[in-house]
Amino acid sequence: MRYINLGNTGLKVSRLCLGCMTYGATGDGVASTDHAWTLDEDASRPFFRAALEAGINFFDTANGYSAGTSEEYVGRALKAMARRDEVVIATKAYIPWRNAPNAGGLSRKALFQAVDDSLRRLGTDYIDLYQIHRWDDDTPIEETMEALHDIVKAGKARYIGASSMWAWQFAKAQHVAQSHGWTRFVSMQPEVNLLYREEEREMIPLCIDQGVGVIPWSPLARGKLTRPWEAATTRSQTDQFAQHLFGKTEEQDRQVVDAVLALARNRGVAPAQVALAWLLAKPGITAPIIGASRAEHLNDAIAALDLVLDDAEIKALEAPYVPHVVVGLAFSGAFRGRLTSPSAVEKGGN
């Protein structure tokens, strides 16, 4: 395993991060991002052990995954299998945990409640990387950044990060923090993969310029880059958010997938290795967040670390791409009504 500093910090993270949305009990369907394809605790534990044995020290979850049970699984597995000072635990806040006012979002009240709840579920005294899951239009960014700063100063989090938002929003948040002497974000978690490269326009160059680590979610486009376009899985048939992310440029996306499959055949490797090798070679990328529900998922991700693509291969993979509508931000809109109203029931996640 290779390790890299997270942005301009001294924190060492593995070049792969195990995403833990896959692990959790089925939620209540109201205040969680629960999915038919999640694994229960017994089925999840072998993946934590395999990741640790491979040298992965970076684990990402969120307070809203499977009604918080993902955090519980992460906490119990790492407590049993690893030394706390050797692993990096990342979690996120924003998703409402109940359909009630203040039970979600990025207000001071909500963040203080969310971080304490996450610490309890994770069974730890501190979170290494505490991230805002999305931008909150209903809360002044000054309130959010000061609250996050106070959480760090209270010792409840070591670093803070953010996830999908507009580049101007991220720049504004960083400026607000710097101008007040508050803690700044050290990482950004955007969607980046061969089917969705819109973050290459502004967000990734901003992160490179500012020394911010980039830890992409959905590096395999919810599995679409790992199989023929027509192939179906339990996840592809039930993942409503994936249908939102991909579907508006189907013909062009199919051509990208075909290019991945062709190169994989020529190289004699799995398509997932090709897609991840492409991402790992891109400027500014720190550690893709990989999901694993089968052993080969983790094995292919680890093998991708040693797969080097030449310029011609990269050009062939990128050639079919066409601009996409920015869709990852819609995740926040799906939840905004739930922060104040019990009637909204849309779900999404990363």
VENHU-V753126 format. One record per helix or strand of 3 or more residues. SS is the DSSP state (2 for helix, 1 for strand). FROM is the first residue (numbers start at 1). LEN is the number of residues. If there is no record, write none. Layout:
ss->SS from->FROM len->LEN
ss->SS from->FROM len->LEN
This chain:
ss->1 from->3 len->3
ss->1 from->12 len->3
ss->1 from->16 len->4
ss->2 from->41 len->13
ss->1 from->58 len->3
ss->2 from->66 len->16
ss->2 from->84 len->3
ss->1 from->88 len->6
ss->2 from->108 len->15
ss->1 from->127 len->6
ss->2 from->141 len->13
ss->1 from->157 len->7
ss->2 from->167 len->14
ss->1 from->185 len->5
ss->2 from->198 len->3
ss->2 from->203 len->8
ss->2 from->224 len->3
ss->2 from->234 len->5
ss->2 from->240 len->6
ss->2 from->250 len->18
ss->2 from->271 len->10
ss->1 from->288 len->3
ss->2 from->295 len->10
ss->2 from->311 len->9
ss->2 from->330 len->10
